[in-house]
Amino acid sequence: MNKAKLITFEGIDGAGKSTHIPFVVDLLKAAGHTIVSTREPGGTELGEQLRTLLLREPMHLETEALLMFAARREHIDKVIAPALARGDWVISDRFTDASFAYQGGGRHLAIEKLEILEKWVHSHLQPDLTLLFDVPLEVARARLKASREPDKFEQEQNEFFANTRTEYLRRAAEFPARFKVIDSNQAITKIQEELREILQVIIDKTVINK
């Protein structure tokens, strides 16, 4: 029985999720798993080209959503599905929850349209675990100011990020078995302790069910 897992990292820009991906990758490798670490939008040659357009170019909201799911379909076909078929564990920096949060919550695209795209692109696939890094809006914004040159999403106003965060938390409440909400305003060591505990549970279940 294939015990491969898809683990996704989510959170508003500035939540600090990407900081913890190397820690999780190392933790899972130490447990004996082969890891594929990837990101969205992106993950494939075509996906990275679409990422540049999506993060830099202004476009119609529905165009943005469609391109996000186009990149995702390619990502699943070329990277995620083959890795899971091999028995590898996939760590993805964002997945479909980000589309619900950003295009749905932040940009107010109808959730029903995103649900149609989700069913079309990957009705057969959902993450086994989604780690949602949550942080107060003012903390996230302060972190962004101290980081790299912002992309078009990072340049959005506070209301956009407040709505994006609200939709993330709504998704977490809707799918509590899949989501684990991490208080990302804690010290990194505290966050890593929490991640270790969460992941140990899924690692132990995998070993028991072999």
Phi, psi and omega in degrees: 000131182283121181252028176296152182228148171247116180244126182246147178249129182226163178153157177293160177301130182097358180285340176092012184300317185295336178300329189262356180297314178301323178298314181293319178301313180296321180297316181288324176297320179296335178275001174097013182261146172274129188245135169248116180255127187216185183208162174226149346296147181137213176088338177227169179300314178294319181299323179291325175294318177294325178301315180301316178296314185294324183272346186241327190261134173291144181198165177300145182305316182289328174299316179301312181296317180295320178292324176301314181285332174295315177298322181293319180298317178296320180298315179296314183294318188268333188237301191292306182299315178298321179296315179296323179297328178284345185096007178283159173261133182253129174250117181242125174281092184085149175206210189295332177303329178294325178292319176297320183287312186277305181283325179280298182290307185290316185259356175068028171290139183304129181302326180299324178292320178293324178295323176297314179296319179300313180295324180291315188277322182207057176298337183271356190221129171222153177301147173282331180209133175239120178264110181259113179272112186249138184210147176303146185304317183295329178290315179299317181294321179296320178296319180297321181298332183267001184258204184291178175300127187288147173275185187293331177287317181294341178274356181294163182277171185303322182299321178301311183289326176298316179291324177296315178297318180300318180292322175302312182293327175296317178298319180298321178290327180286327182235065185294336180288334182264324185273143165234119182269124182254128173286102186274008176267003178276171173296149182304321180297323179292318178297318180295324175299316180294318178297319180300317180294316180297313184287330179297326178297312182290326176295314181296320178297322180295319180294316182297322185272004180293000000 
